[in-house]
Amino acid sequence: MLAFEFHARTRFVVGEGQLARLGQLASELKAQRVLLVSDPGIIAIGHTSCAEQILRQAGIEVSVFDGVRENPTSDDVGLGCQFAHQFQPDCIIGLGGGSSMDCAKGINFVYSNGGRIQDYWGVGKASHPMLPMIAVPTTAGTGSEAQSFALISDAETHIKMACGDKKAAFQIALLDPALTLTQPARVTALTGIDALSHALESLVTRPANAISRMLSREAWRLLSMYLPRVIDEPHDLQIRGNLQWGACLAGLAIENSMLGAAHALANPLTAQYGIVHGQAIAVVLPHIVDANWETCREVYTSLCSSLECLPPLPSQSSTTQSPLAKWLQNLVSHFGLSTRLQDLQIDRSDLPNLAASAAQQWTAQFNPRQLTADDLEHLYAAAW
């Protein structure tokens, strides 16, 4: 066995009704003043006010920062940091999807260490201790609750920055599947496809190790089994719980194995065209699987044996070759998401520019097969 290291810095509290323990868990971290970072959609649903009430009942003072947008930017982090300086918290809670959790980490970076979030682009840039944090995910998607990285877009350049430091890991991740029942069907699909891509990519990346692969495989088992069922059974808590845990395991795998070229291709689509991340992943992931097929044939083939049958795509709309890629493309279609870039109004003449940006993405270097900018352009063209 090759030598490797594995890190898990987060305590996971999992199960229906666990949100009721939020005050107790925050008190265990000696929290007296909590900055609760959430987004307007989650606030409108009522999850944020419920969490706020639970914290106040535990004798904890709470202030809510609601300035989180999808794909949080350096501006969002800057506003959140100003808010934090006014409130002076001793603990931060990120409640919502990946955007809320990433923004909470970003705020913590700048509030605890000064400067701008751009200063923490990379790994290990935080020189001072950071505030303790709790993650409360309301989706089954990013796995941000299990990672020490915050993905923040630069508001001026639109480049997505991965800001990582072991001090930015959540001390506690509270996974209550009941919170995911309020997701609209499209959000369930978009976040679910993203989680599935995390399991697939983390399984075969160059830094992957024995433990991260074990986590990726279990994440894949749960997500591939339950994701096709959630459309028809959206209120089944067992399904929701398995999806949420699968997404978390995939996030824990990413923490130790990184991601690959699917995310390198997806990020420029979000930055330059505003395509929602899950939709961008949904279009490009089957084509990356095809590109990696020969390199990863044995691993990918082993994943195919457990796949549920899905209605096939019309033959003329399938541009993928491998069985795993075809299953993925069928799943995307099953969810009612786009399977082609042209349907998302991507200008074909812009593909070389997108490919150049994709080649500069951090995750591209971890793909199991080395891909040049020309290779990435051909993949965009196949997805177009």
GIKAFEN-V196708 format. One record per residue. N is the residue number from 1. SS is DSSP state (@ for helix, = for strand, . for the rest). OMEGA is omega in whole degrees, 0 to 359 (999 if undefined). Layout:
# GIKAFEN-V196708
n:N ss:SS omega:OMEGA
n:N ss:SS omega:OMEGA
This chain:
# GIKAFEN-V196708
n:1 ss:. omega:178
n:2 ss:. omega:176
n:3 ss:. omega:178
n:4 ss:. omega:173
n:5 ss:. omega:176
n:6 ss:. omega:183
n:7 ss:. omega:171
n:8 ss:. omega:188
n:9 ss:. omega:189
n:10 ss:. omega:173
n:11 ss:= omega:182
n:12 ss:= omega:178
n:13 ss:= omega:194
n:14 ss:= omega:172
n:15 ss:. omega:179
n:16 ss:. omega:178
n:17 ss:. omega:183
n:18 ss:@ omega:178
n:19 ss:@ omega:180
n:20 ss:@ omega:181
n:21 ss:@ omega:186
n:22 ss:@ omega:180
n:23 ss:@ omega:179
n:24 ss:@ omega:182
n:25 ss:@ omega:177
n:26 ss:@ omega:178
n:27 ss:@ omega:178
n:28 ss:@ omega:176
n:29 ss:. omega:180
n:30 ss:. omega:182
n:31 ss:. omega:173
n:32 ss:. omega:179
n:33 ss:= omega:186
n:34 ss:= omega:169
n:35 ss:= omega:182
n:36 ss:= omega:183
n:37 ss:= omega:183
n:38 ss:= omega:181
n:39 ss:= omega:186
n:40 ss:@ omega:180
n:41 ss:@ omega:179
n:42 ss:@ omega:178
n:43 ss:@ omega:181
n:44 ss:@ omega:179
n:45 ss:@ omega:178
n:46 ss:. omega:181
n:47 ss:@ omega:184
n:48 ss:@ omega:180
n:49 ss:@ omega:177
n:50 ss:@ omega:178
n:51 ss:@ omega:180
n:52 ss:@ omega:180
n:53 ss:@ omega:180
n:54 ss:@ omega:179
n:55 ss:@ omega:180
n:56 ss:@ omega:178
n:57 ss:@ omega:177
n:58 ss:. omega:178
n:59 ss:. omega:183
n:60 ss:. omega:176
n:61 ss:= omega:186
n:62 ss:= omega:170
n:63 ss:= omega:186
n:64 ss:= omega:171
n:65 ss:= omega:186
n:66 ss:= omega:184
n:67 ss:= omega:181
n:68 ss:= omega:175
n:69 ss:. omega:174
n:70 ss:. omega:186
n:71 ss:. omega:186
n:72 ss:. omega:182
n:73 ss:= omega:176
n:74 ss:@ omega:177
n:75 ss:@ omega:178
n:76 ss:@ omega:179
n:77 ss:@ omega:179
n:78 ss:@ omega:178
n:79 ss:@ omega:179
n:80 ss:@ omega:179
n:81 ss:@ omega:175
n:82 ss:@ omega:178
n:83 ss:@ omega:181
n:84 ss:@ omega:180
n:85 ss:@ omega:178
n:86 ss:@ omega:185
n:87 ss:@ omega:181
n:88 ss:. omega:181
n:89 ss:. omega:171
n:90 ss:. omega:178
n:91 ss:= omega:178
n:92 ss:= omega:176
n:93 ss:= omega:174
n:94 ss:= omega:183
n:95 ss:= omega:181
n:96 ss:= omega:176
n:97 ss:. omega:181
n:98 ss:@ omega:181
n:99 ss:@ omega:180
n:100 ss:@ omega:182
n:101 ss:@ omega:178
n:102 ss:@ omega:179
n:103 ss:@ omega:177
n:104 ss:@ omega:177
n:105 ss:@ omega:181
n:106 ss:@ omega:177
n:107 ss:@ omega:181
n:108 ss:@ omega:177
n:109 ss:@ omega:188
n:110 ss:@ omega:181
n:111 ss:@ omega:185
n:112 ss:@ omega:188
n:113 ss:@ omega:178
n:114 ss:. omega:178
n:115 ss:. omega:179
n:116 ss:. omega:181
n:117 ss:@ omega:178
n:118 ss:@ omega:180
n:119 ss:@ omega:185
n:120 ss:@ omega:176
n:121 ss:. omega:185
n:122 ss:= omega:185
n:123 ss:= omega:172
n:124 ss:. omega:183
n:125 ss:. omega:181
n:126 ss:. omega:184
n:127 ss:. omega:182
n:128 ss:. omega:176
n:129 ss:. omega:179
n:130 ss:. omega:180
n:131 ss:. omega:174
n:132 ss:= omega:184
n:133 ss:= omega:174
n:134 ss:= omega:175
n:135 ss:= omega:175
n:136 ss:= omega:182
n:137 ss:= omega:177
n:138 ss:. omega:176
n:139 ss:. omega:172
n:140 ss:. omega:188
n:141 ss:. omega:194
n:142 ss:. omega:187
n:143 ss:. omega:181
n:144 ss:@ omega:181
n:145 ss:@ omega:183
n:146 ss:@ omega:187
n:147 ss:. omega:177
n:148 ss:. omega:179
n:149 ss:= omega:170
n:150 ss:= omega:177
n:151 ss:= omega:185
n:152 ss:= omega:178
n:153 ss:= omega:173
n:154 ss:. omega:185
n:155 ss:. omega:182
n:156 ss:. omega:184
n:157 ss:. omega:183
n:158 ss:. omega:176
n:159 ss:. omega:179
n:160 ss:= omega:184
n:161 ss:= omega:174
n:162 ss:= omega:182
n:163 ss:= omega:186
n:164 ss:= omega:175
n:165 ss:. omega:181
n:166 ss:@ omega:179
n:167 ss:@ omega:181
n:168 ss:@ omega:177
n:169 ss:. omega:175
n:170 ss:. omega:174
n:171 ss:. omega:182
n:172 ss:= omega:170
n:173 ss:= omega:182
n:174 ss:= omega:183
n:175 ss:= omega:177
n:176 ss:. omega:185
n:177 ss:@ omega:178
n:178 ss:@ omega:180
n:179 ss:@ omega:181
n:180 ss:@ omega:181
n:181 ss:@ omega:183
n:182 ss:@ omega:179
n:183 ss:. omega:170
n:184 ss:. omega:183
n:185 ss:@ omega:182
n:186 ss:@ omega:178
n:187 ss:@ omega:176
n:188 ss:@ omega:181
n:189 ss:@ omega:184
n:190 ss:@ omega:180
n:191 ss:@ omega:180
n:192 ss:@ omega:177
n:193 ss:@ omega:178
n:194 ss:@ omega:179
n:195 ss:@ omega:179
n:196 ss:@ omega:179
n:197 ss:@ omega:178
n:198 ss:@ omega:178
n:199 ss:@ omega:182
n:200 ss:@ omega:185
n:201 ss:@ omega:182
n:202 ss:@ omega:181
n:203 ss:@ omega:189
n:204 ss:@ omega:181
n:205 ss:. omega:181
n:206 ss:. omega:180
n:207 ss:. omega:184
n:208 ss:. omega:179
n:209 ss:. omega:187
n:210 ss:@ omega:183
n:211 ss:@ omega:179
n:212 ss:@ omega:178
n:213 ss:@ omega:177
n:214 ss:@ omega:178
n:215 ss:@ omega:180
n:216 ss:@ omega:181
n:217 ss:@ omega:178
n:218 ss:@ omega:175
n:219 ss:@ omega:178
n:220 ss:@ omega:180
n:221 ss:@ omega:182
n:222 ss:@ omega:185
n:223 ss:@ omega:181
n:224 ss:@ omega:180
n:225 ss:@ omega:189
n:226 ss:@ omega:181
n:227 ss:@ omega:178
n:228 ss:@ omega:184
n:229 ss:@ omega:190
n:230 ss:. omega:178
n:231 ss:. omega:183
n:232 ss:. omega:181
n:233 ss:. omega:188
n:234 ss:. omega:183
n:235 ss:. omega:179
n:236 ss:. omega:184
n:237 ss:@ omega:177
n:238 ss:@ omega:178
n:239 ss:@ omega:181
n:240 ss:@ omega:181
n:241 ss:@ omega:178
n:242 ss:@ omega:176
n:243 ss:@ omega:181
n:244 ss:@ omega:179
n:245 ss:@ omega:177
n:246 ss:@ omega:178
n:247 ss:@ omega:179
n:248 ss:@ omega:179
n:249 ss:@ omega:177
n:250 ss:@ omega:177
n:251 ss:@ omega:178
n:252 ss:@ omega:176
n:253 ss:@ omega:180
n:254 ss:@ omega:181
n:255 ss:@ omega:183
n:256 ss:@ omega:185
n:257 ss:@ omega:181
n:258 ss:. omega:182
n:259 ss:. omega:186
n:260 ss:. omega:190
n:261 ss:@ omega:177
n:262 ss:@ omega:178
n:263 ss:@ omega:175
n:264 ss:@ omega:178
n:265 ss:@ omega:185
n:266 ss:@ omega:186
n:267 ss:@ omega:177
n:268 ss:@ omega:178
n:269 ss:@ omega:177
n:270 ss:@ omega:184
n:271 ss:@ omega:188
n:272 ss:@ omega:182
n:273 ss:@ omega:180
n:274 ss:. omega:178
n:275 ss:. omega:178
n:276 ss:. omega:188
n:277 ss:@ omega:181
n:278 ss:@ omega:177
n:279 ss:@ omega:177
n:280 ss:@ omega:178
n:281 ss:@ omega:183
n:282 ss:@ omega:181
n:283 ss:@ omega:189
n:284 ss:@ omega:187
n:285 ss:@ omega:180
n:286 ss:@ omega:182
n:287 ss:@ omega:175
n:288 ss:@ omega:177
n:289 ss:@ omega:176
n:290 ss:@ omega:182
n:291 ss:@ omega:182
n:292 ss:@ omega:191
n:293 ss:@ omega:183
n:294 ss:@ omega:179
n:295 ss:@ omega:188
n:296 ss:@ omega:189
n:297 ss:@ omega:184
n:298 ss:@ omega:180
n:299 ss:@ omega:182
n:300 ss:@ omega:180
n:301 ss:@ omega:180
n:302 ss:@ omega:180
n:303 ss:@ omega:186
n:304 ss:@ omega:187
n:305 ss:. omega:185
n:306 ss:. omega:186
n:307 ss:. omega:174
n:308 ss:. omega:178
n:309 ss:. omega:177
n:310 ss:. omega:175
n:311 ss:. omega:183
n:312 ss:. omega:172
n:313 ss:. omega:170
n:314 ss:. omega:187
n:315 ss:@ omega:183
n:316 ss:@ omega:183
n:317 ss:@ omega:180
n:318 ss:. omega:180
n:319 ss:. omega:180
n:320 ss:. omega:186
n:321 ss:. omega:186
n:322 ss:. omega:181
n:323 ss:@ omega:179
n:324 ss:@ omega:179
n:325 ss:@ omega:179
n:326 ss:@ omega:178
n:327 ss:@ omega:179
n:328 ss:@ omega:181
n:329 ss:@ omega:175
n:330 ss:@ omega:179
n:331 ss:@ omega:178
n:332 ss:@ omega:179
n:333 ss:@ omega:179
n:334 ss:@ omega:179
n:335 ss:. omega:180
n:336 ss:. omega:178
n:337 ss:. omega:179
n:338 ss:. omega:178
n:339 ss:. omega:182
n:340 ss:. omega:179
n:341 ss:@ omega:181
n:342 ss:@ omega:178
n:343 ss:@ omega:179
n:344 ss:@ omega:178
n:345 ss:. omega:174
n:346 ss:. omega:180
n:347 ss:. omega:183
n:348 ss:@ omega:181
n:349 ss:@ omega:181
n:350 ss:@ omega:184
n:351 ss:@ omega:177
n:352 ss:@ omega:178
n:353 ss:@ omega:177
n:354 ss:@ omega:180
n:355 ss:@ omega:178
n:356 ss:@ omega:177
n:357 ss:@ omega:180
n:358 ss:@ omega:181
n:359 ss:@ omega:180
n:360 ss:. omega:182
n:361 ss:. omega:183
n:362 ss:@ omega:186
n:363 ss:@ omega:182
n:364 ss:@ omega:185
n:365 ss:@ omega:183
n:366 ss:@ omega:181
n:367 ss:. omega:183
n:368 ss:. omega:175
n:369 ss:. omega:180
n:370 ss:. omega:183
n:371 ss:. omega:177
n:372 ss:. omega:176
n:373 ss:@ omega:177
n:374 ss:@ omega:177
n:375 ss:@ omega:181
n:376 ss:@ omega:177
n:377 ss:@ omega:178
n:378 ss:@ omega:178
n:379 ss:@ omega:174
n:380 ss:@ omega:181
n:381 ss:@ omega:177
n:382 ss:@ omega:180
n:383 ss:@ omega:184
n:384 ss:. omega:999
